[in-house]
Amino acid sequence: MIQLLDARPDSLTVTWPTVSGAKRYVLELKSENGDGEFRELSSKLSQPQAKKKNLTPNHAYSFRVAPVTQDETRGSWITHEDPFLTLSEQEGEHSMEAPTTAIGGNQALTIRWKAQKEATGYELQMRENKGGEGWTTIAASLSGIEVRKKNLTSSLGYQFRVRPSTPNKLAFSPPSEPMVAKGLSEALRRRWFHSLEDGRLVQNNGGSITKVPLADALGGKEFVLFYVSAHWCPPCRKFTPMLANWYKTIGKPFAEVVFVSADHDEAGFEGYFRQSHPWMAINYDDDTRENLMAALQVQGIPRLVVVDASSGNIVENNAVGKPLDLNTWRNAAQRR
């Protein structure tokens, strides 16, 4: 069945299920206030979604779509039950802006929207960015303007829309841009963490060291920064506060630092980690710590190795003394 993806005063956006074997789709439109005849909009659509512009506000329209196979055979029409209605000019003026989305952790997205004057709550809907998928309400009345949605596993991504949760049911905002929620890549896990004991890193929570599953620690990040350092190293003690400031102010949403200790004993590691490191670490007695130093061929410290979290490839062999620039690392990752 054809689903309505978005309605504006002058346009309608529709989506339909992907048909196996279809090389293109034929889309037709009928005005319910016209002569009742369908007219072809396009016969060369390659994706199961289309936006029809230059429509009349507060007007009813019906669509139908047919798949065309490689041998030019046209399949049955896909339709919808009730006509789709464009918004009135007033509805369009009072519609909220599309929400924005950002990576919110392991297989999670953070959705934000602008506060609406006099709104006491917001209804939020989502859909998988897949042909024929409709909207589902995930919260009928949210008091804030931000929410984190977890367990988003589709490689096609998701869209969101929002409206004030008022009795008169105002129009929804336009959909957000499709966004894929990133998890922990298998390439990263296999290359660098295959020997990790019980699959957990440790985290410094205000001086308290706790264990965190690897996926929760690194899932959703663009980069992993292996920081080889030790409390007995003066250049390390100088560099660590600078790295911590960058991490807290710029890096944390995009990159996770993993402390790889070169301390001589566990007490030295724990004291240094509790005092100076606001990120993750390899537990001192985990074989992965020494395995990483061997794999990274550590000969001197401090050492900050930047790894692309998607591919597991090194994009910067040592960022100490260089600008900590996310765009530079992104460009390097694309070239590999």
Secondary structure as UniProt FT lines:
FT   STRAND          3..8
FT   TURN            9..10
FT   STRAND          11..15
FT   TURN            20..21
FT   STRAND          22..31
FT   TURN            32..35
FT   STRAND          39..45
FT   STRAND          49..52
FT   TURN            57..58
FT   STRAND          60..69
FT   TURN            70..71
FT   STRAND          84..85
FT   HELIX           89..94
FT   STRAND          100..103
FT   TURN            106..107
FT   STRAND          109..112
FT   TURN            117..118
FT   STRAND          122..128
FT   TURN            131..132
FT   STRAND          136..142
FT   STRAND          146..149
FT   TURN            155..156
FT   STRAND          158..164
FT   TURN            167..168
FT   HELIX           186..192
FT   TURN            194..195
FT   HELIX           197..199
FT   STRAND          200..205
FT   TURN            206..207
FT   STRAND          208..213
FT   HELIX           214..218
FT   TURN            219..220
FT   STRAND          223..229
FT   TURN            231..232
FT   HELIX           234..246
FT   HELIX           247..251
FT   TURN            252..254
FT   STRAND          255..261
FT   HELIX           266..276
FT   STRAND          280..281
FT   TURN            284..285
FT   HELIX           287..295
FT   TURN            296..297
FT   STRAND          303..308
FT   TURN            309..311
FT   STRAND          314..316
FT   TURN            320..321
FT   HELIX           326..335
//
